[in-house]
Amino acid sequence: MDRPDRPDVHLRFSPDLRLFLSARTRGAELRVDHDSTATLGHMVQSAGVPLTEVGTLLAGGRSVGSDHRPAPGETADVLPITRPQRLPFSPPRFLLDVHLGALARRLRLMGVDTAYSNDLDDGTLVAMANEQRRALLTQDRRLLHRRALEAGAFVHGRYPDEQMCDVLDRFAPPLAPWSRCGACNGLLVPTAKENVDHLLEPGTRRTQNAFTRCRGCGRVYWPGAHHPRLAAIVETAERVVAAAP
């Protein structure tokens, strides 16, 4: 029952967002103390849900912004983002936190502009994402709560292939497989065998004839023994993006 001295605000979270709530509050409805100075966005984030994951806020059945200040006893519905999500820049490009290196390599394999380094702290990640106009991808919910962050997303999935499918389903970026360097994100260009012959092992020199080279770091690529496995990943990625509305 609501307390007459400080009535509640009722927050109803979509099932897709309840994983961000604590186990104690992971129900269909959460009641929070009314505070005339608190915005709806603040209440949602205080409950544990990053605003990067929220698509629509409804108060009394009408769409409101995160700066809406709920009235005493008001009920607000918190809905997830609509997929595919449009970013404030195009085409979609990303910056990944230090724990998503395998995902970074997969996105680069698809030709998606993906920045990654394994030695950046949280403040640097947020600043870089904003400066370079990238969406910050992470599984660190606290990072997504940072007010300064302009665009970000929580990555679902325990394994890299699951994470890749989640990101591609959410943003449906244009794909250009085999066009980016998995090591540095630079663009790959075809190169004649004689230009890289001195960099090849004898077995590669003997069996391979088609090569690309990174414009950035100079790394050389060819369809080696691992190519069928990578091709299967590419096929899965193209299928996910093609299925996006």
Steps between C-alpha positions, in 0.01 A plus 500: 500500500625848418610706797303826531808694613706396197302323226658262254574518130432172319756386241401217268796355313478300179616137544798578273627752756451307822842336484642838605292506819623346821361157588303663782319737262483287183121496483245644263473822702737696717386761750732787585454791736365808330747786485383820337857580392572160339453443129363180356838433338671526838251258653551249220879514524487482880307175458797369298383541142734707276315754288695371199273194518173695528304576187173651621375639829127521557339691787126471530500337156671792324856515374732713712868580511750387758479850654133446593429545871237245608208610711421323829342163431580515127572178306772499238571227244863448402539337157816376325659645188345401169723288278666582271606809691601817320805678631553878476774435243521286190623245417509336845850486647607370836753513781526184713613480859800294608303178558362468147810435292362187332184688403714781356677254271169360378354841425815598311475175304158626387647834392335689786702801620604379847751670729650296782793508740560285805653774714243782515337604827132588527544875476714468189247265340215747551704794373621307195150376414367856510792656311498238224120478480486132588257293703675350802428127527548340841371249751585738784167653603670767711679629191169553324373704795759772440319824421768618259452201267314603185439156346546152641352155523506199727622188319299186569656156481771304677690387192642713214271351233194575716627851563557557129146394415360726771688807372414432136134441585485821703669735253485318162817672372596467134743211460811483284664167595874459461556875459652592839806396694421288801804637681463877456167569321679640194366448150629208295601537137596231245871466448713307253684197631835640401439800728472282811706199396778588745251492790365150431592164645612243238178299526283809452717619211460163331123453546343847499462760228228742617601756764374816664697740716399746770554863409557577867730240654615314189371160615455252213192277462420198286237219508687251718392190688277703731302650210205253512439579869511873433276461196242327721507797739452738207206296373334516842554875523351564157198291590441698821520838325284384210228399748488846661177691429 
